[in-house]
Amino acid sequence: MIRDNSLLKFLSILALSLLLAACNGSEGDDLDKFMSGASNDMSKGVEPLPEVLPYSPLQYNADGTLADPFRPRKAASKNGSLQPNTNRPKEALESYPLESLKYVGLMSRNKLTYALIKTPDNTLQQVKIGNYLGPNYGLVTAINESDIALKEIVQDDLTGDWIERSASINLQE
């Protein structure tokens, strides 16, 4: 019985070896074919990285053209005539920076001109003269076919007083 058992083991190992040898044919399998042809599809060159420009720090000068970064800014004067109305409710488009808003169209209805503004979350908003845009209290003063004109109220870096500056959003084509 011991002899039959060892003979059975020997025959099973021999059969398994023959089976494995038959599977490893000389023509190769799909993986070998893929690996031999994969390098043909690869591009040979890699684009070089863009040149990194050296950092040039901004120099503080004592002549007063730049604000001293180590001194606190003056608080805005309360007696100045130009002040933003902080008590009014904020409009929806004041939460977006002007750079992220896109002027995409113009329409007129009931003798009023409306600009169509596309927000970063891809919604369209109607804006008319008198509405506010952007974080700097930007009041819409004019709407025409090429741009929207705004008057923003910002704090001056040197004096801390509120000043008015012009801004615009150009029509996106």
C-alpha positions as CSV (number, residue, x, y, z in Angstrom):
1,M,0.0,0.0,0.0
2,I,2.9,2.3,0.7
3,R,4.2,1.6,-2.7
4,D,0.9,2.3,-4.4
5,N,0.6,5.6,-2.5
6,S,4.1,6.8,-3.6
7,L,3.4,5.6,-7.1
8,L,0.2,7.6,-7.1
9,K,2.1,10.7,-5.8
10,F,4.8,10.3,-8.5
11,L,2.2,9.9,-11.3
12,S,0.2,13.0,-10.1
13,I,3.4,15.1,-9.9
14,L,4.4,13.9,-13.4
15,A,1.0,14.7,-14.8
16,L,1.0,18.1,-13.2
17,S,4.4,18.9,-14.6
18,L,3.4,17.8,-18.1
19,L,0.3,20.0,-17.8
20,L,2.3,23.0,-16.8
21,A,4.8,22.5,-19.5
22,A,2.1,22.3,-22.1
23,C,0.7,25.7,-20.8
24,N,4.0,27.4,-21.3
25,G,4.0,27.4,-25.1
26,S,6.5,29.1,-27.2
27,E,3.9,31.3,-28.9
28,G,3.3,33.4,-25.7
29,D,0.1,34.5,-24.2
30,D,-1.8,37.8,-24.4
31,L,0.3,39.4,-21.7
32,D,3.5,38.7,-23.5
33,K,2.0,40.1,-26.7
34,F,0.8,43.3,-24.9
35,M,4.1,43.9,-23.2
36,S,6.1,43.5,-26.5
37,G,3.8,46.1,-28.2
38,A,3.3,48.5,-25.3
39,S,6.5,50.3,-25.9
40,N,5.6,51.1,-29.5
41,D,2.7,53.3,-28.3
42,M,4.7,55.4,-25.8
43,S,5.9,58.8,-26.8
44,K,9.7,59.1,-26.8
45,G,10.0,62.7,-25.6
46,V,8.9,64.5,-22.5
47,E,8.1,68.2,-22.6
48,P,10.7,70.2,-20.5
49,L,9.4,71.9,-17.4
50,P,8.8,75.7,-17.7
51,E,11.6,77.9,-16.5
52,V,11.2,79.0,-12.9
53,L,11.8,82.7,-12.5
54,P,13.8,83.8,-9.5
55,Y,11.9,85.4,-6.6
56,S,12.5,89.1,-6.3
57,P,11.3,90.4,-2.9
58,L,9.6,93.8,-2.7
59,Q,11.9,96.3,-0.9
60,Y,10.5,98.6,1.7
61,N,11.6,102.1,1.2
62,A,11.4,104.8,3.9
63,D,10.3,107.6,1.6
64,G,6.7,106.7,2.2
65,T,5.7,105.3,-1.2
66,L,5.1,101.9,0.5
67,A,3.3,101.3,3.7
68,D,5.5,100.1,6.6
69,P,4.5,96.5,7.1
70,F,5.4,96.6,10.8
71,R,3.2,99.5,11.7
72,P,-0.6,99.1,12.1
73,R,-2.7,100.9,9.6
74,K,-4.6,103.9,10.7
75,A,-8.3,103.4,11.4
76,A,-10.6,105.0,8.9
77,S,-11.5,108.5,9.9
78,K,-15.1,108.8,11.1
79,N,-15.4,112.3,9.8
80,G,-14.6,111.4,6.2
81,S,-17.4,112.0,3.7
82,L,-16.8,108.8,1.8
83,Q,-17.8,105.7,3.8
84,P,-19.4,102.4,2.7
85,N,-22.8,101.7,3.9
86,T,-22.2,98.7,6.1
87,N,-25.8,98.6,7.5
88,R,-27.4,97.7,4.2
89,P,-28.1,94.0,3.4
90,K,-25.4,92.4,1.2
91,E,-26.4,91.3,-2.3
92,A,-25.7,87.8,-3.6
93,L,-22.9,88.9,-6.0
94,E,-20.9,90.7,-3.3
95,S,-19.6,87.4,-2.0
96,Y,-17.7,86.8,-5.2
97,P,-14.4,88.5,-6.2
98,L,-14.8,90.6,-9.4
99,E,-12.2,88.5,-11.2
100,S,-14.4,85.4,-10.9
101,L,-17.6,87.1,-12.3
102,K,-18.1,86.9,-16.1
103,Y,-20.3,89.4,-18.0
104,V,-22.0,87.2,-20.6
105,G,-24.9,89.2,-22.0
106,L,-27.1,92.2,-22.0
107,M,-30.9,92.5,-22.1
108,S,-33.5,95.2,-21.9
109,R,-36.9,94.9,-20.4
110,N,-39.4,97.7,-19.5
111,K,-36.8,100.4,-20.5
112,L,-34.3,99.0,-18.0
113,T,-31.0,97.5,-19.1
114,Y,-29.8,94.3,-17.3
115,A,-26.4,92.7,-17.5
116,L,-26.2,88.9,-17.2
117,I,-23.5,87.8,-14.9
118,K,-22.2,84.2,-14.7
119,T,-20.9,83.2,-11.3
120,P,-18.2,80.6,-10.5
121,D,-20.9,78.0,-9.7
122,N,-22.4,78.5,-13.2
123,T,-25.5,80.4,-12.3
124,L,-26.8,83.4,-14.2
125,Q,-27.7,86.6,-12.2
126,Q,-29.3,89.8,-13.5
127,V,-27.7,93.0,-12.6
128,K,-29.0,96.6,-13.1
129,I,-27.6,100.0,-12.4
130,G,-27.5,100.5,-8.6
131,N,-26.7,96.9,-7.7
132,Y,-23.5,95.9,-5.9
133,L,-20.8,93.5,-7.1
134,G,-17.7,92.2,-5.4
135,P,-16.3,92.5,-1.9
136,N,-15.2,96.2,-2.2
137,Y,-18.7,97.7,-2.2
138,G,-18.7,97.9,-6.0
139,L,-21.7,100.0,-7.2
140,V,-22.8,99.4,-10.8
141,T,-22.8,102.8,-12.4
142,A,-23.2,101.9,-16.1
143,I,-24.0,98.9,-18.3
144,N,-23.2,98.9,-22.0
145,E,-22.6,96.3,-24.7
146,S,-18.9,95.9,-23.9
147,D,-18.5,96.3,-20.2
148,I,-20.1,97.0,-16.8
149,A,-18.6,100.1,-15.0
150,L,-18.3,100.0,-11.2
151,K,-17.3,102.4,-8.4
152,E,-15.6,100.6,-5.5
153,I,-14.9,102.0,-2.1
154,V,-11.7,100.7,-0.6
155,Q,-9.4,101.7,2.2
156,D,-6.1,103.5,1.3
157,D,-3.1,101.6,2.4
158,L,-1.2,104.7,3.5
159,T,-3.8,106.8,5.2
160,G,-6.5,104.3,6.1
161,D,-9.1,106.7,4.6
162,W,-11.8,105.4,2.3
163,I,-11.2,106.2,-1.3
164,E,-13.2,105.6,-4.5
165,R,-11.8,103.8,-7.5
166,S,-13.2,102.7,-10.8
167,A,-13.4,99.1,-11.9
168,S,-15.1,97.2,-14.8
169,I,-16.1,93.8,-16.0
170,N,-15.6,93.2,-19.7
171,L,-17.9,91.2,-21.9
172,Q,-16.7,87.6,-22.2
173,E,-17.1,86.2,-25.8
